[in-house]
Amino acid sequence: MINLILFGPPGSGKGTQATNLVEKYNLLHISTGDLFRSEIGNKTPLGLEAKSYMDKGALVPDEVTIGMLKKKVQENPDVKGYIFDGFPRTIPQAEALDAMLMANSQEITSLVALDVDDEEIVKRLLNRAKTSGRSDDADESIIRNRLSVYKETTAIVAGHYEKKDKTHTVNGVGGIDEVFGRLAEVIDRSLVA
Ligand code: B4P
């Protein structure tokens, strides 16, 4: 099984690249952000709770996020592997993911991080806000809060997998196809390692 984590700050291109990676590697794409937005769209209690955090650019609490992720994995056991997009974002989430995979004699194959500078991210997300209708993209101070949360709480997750020699970083600035080529090269190398 192939278990990839697509990592990087908000707006670094994770969702964009996951779509292409799914085609190439035939994996199930699980985006916790997309799962939350679907719950919000369906006005479920989980969605209402998640929205109160997402609108501020804060992380949704771990127990809610981990429970939702596990459910999605358990509903899809017969796949070649997973692309985890936007998960894990905290050390407890990473530990829960490792434990869940280990219970099935699996592990993370590789964490691939997209490196993009803050100003490029702010530009991309404000631009996406024009069509996405996402309130967390429309306000620069909320975007900057998301970037601070990433630096303070999420970035250390890359270090967690670095200790296991699983972390790889690629330059996320450039055309979408160009960035995809860089990702595929790193992933292909980690698959034969
Ligand atoms: P996400 O849905 O994961 O939001 P994101 O990080 O903004 O999306 P992504 O990074 O995939 O967007 P992309 O770069 O592809 O999370 C939203 C919120 O949900 C979080 O803030 C949090 O509140 C909550 N949440 C989610 N997961 C959680 C977890 N595990 N724990 C707790 N809370 C959680 O796209 C950005 C834009 O850039 C697009 O417009 C795209 O077209 C553009 N773009 C992409 N690649 C480009 C390129 N190469 N050049 C130019 N533009 C590019």
Residues whose N, C-alpha, C, O or C-beta is under 5 A from the ligand:
A	BS01	B4P	P9 P10 G11 S12 G13 K14 G15 T16 T32 G33 D34 Y53 M54 G57 A58 L59 V60 T65 G86 F87 P88 R89 R124 R128 G172 G174 G175 I176 V179
